[in-house]
Amino acid sequence: MDRFPALRLILRFGRAGAAIVALIVTALVVAISWSHMGWFSLVLIPFVLAFSYYMAKSYVEIVQIITEMVH
């Protein structure tokens, strides 16, 4: 793993990174939809947050599986 510092970083901070990415994506979606939907855009928060965390966490898990197979 010494040759791949990016993979080491993903393995170490994967869950926290996935949560931060999910929060950023959710904030962007709400900010974009706010001008069109107003307060109703807040209804999107749980769905976007769950979906974006799922997608980011699945990327982290794929990296974990690949590094276990290679290592």
PLY file of the C-alpha trace (Angstrom):
ply
format ascii 1.0
element vertex 71
property float x
property float y
property float z
element edge 70
property int vertex1
property int vertex2
end_header
0.00 0.00 0.00
2.97 2.34 0.23
2.89 2.86 -3.52
-0.74 3.98 -3.52
-1.30 6.85 -1.07
-4.71 7.71 -2.52
-6.02 4.23 -1.79
-4.62 4.40 1.73
-6.40 7.71 2.22
-9.69 6.30 0.96
-9.36 3.27 3.22
-8.59 5.39 6.26
-11.20 8.14 5.83
-13.76 6.35 3.66
-16.84 6.63 5.84
-16.23 10.21 6.89
-15.43 11.16 3.32
-18.62 9.53 2.07
-20.65 11.43 4.65
-19.02 14.74 3.70
-19.62 14.10 0.00
-23.26 13.23 0.74
-23.76 16.46 2.69
-22.18 18.55 -0.07
-24.29 16.90 -2.77
-27.44 17.37 -0.70
-26.65 21.04 -0.11
-26.07 21.58 -3.84
-29.33 19.87 -4.80
-31.31 21.91 -2.29
-29.60 25.14 -3.38
-30.34 24.46 -7.04
-33.94 23.41 -6.46
-34.65 26.25 -4.00
-35.32 28.82 -6.72
-37.89 26.57 -8.39
-39.55 24.84 -5.46
-38.94 27.08 -2.45
-39.62 25.46 0.90
-40.80 22.28 -0.82
-37.21 21.55 -1.80
-36.56 20.61 1.84
-38.62 17.48 1.19
-35.79 16.24 -1.05
-33.18 16.27 1.73
-33.69 12.75 3.17
-33.87 11.13 -0.26
-30.87 12.91 -1.75
-28.83 12.44 1.40
-29.52 8.70 1.56
-28.88 8.15 -2.14
-25.68 10.19 -2.28
-24.29 8.50 0.85
-25.13 5.11 -0.64
-23.29 5.97 -3.85
-20.21 7.37 -2.12
-20.06 4.49 0.36
-20.33 1.92 -2.42
-17.28 3.51 -4.06
-15.36 3.15 -0.79
-16.42 -0.48 -0.47
-15.29 -1.24 -4.03
-11.89 0.26 -3.24
-11.72 -1.87 -0.07
-12.52 -5.04 -2.01
-9.95 -4.27 -4.70
-7.20 -3.51 -2.20
-7.94 -6.73 -0.30
-7.71 -8.74 -3.50
-4.46 -7.08 -4.59
-2.82 -7.02 -1.19
0 1
1 2
2 3
3 4
4 5
5 6
6 7
7 8
8 9
9 10
10 11
11 12
12 13
13 14
14 15
15 16
16 17
17 18
18 19
19 20
20 21
21 22
22 23
23 24
24 25
25 26
26 27
27 28
28 29
29 30
30 31
31 32
32 33
33 34
34 35
35 36
36 37
37 38
38 39
39 40
40 41
41 42
42 43
43 44
44 45
45 46
46 47
47 48
48 49
49 50
50 51
51 52
52 53
53 54
54 55
55 56
56 57
57 58
58 59
59 60
60 61
61 62
62 63
63 64
64 65
65 66
66 67
67 68
68 69
69 70
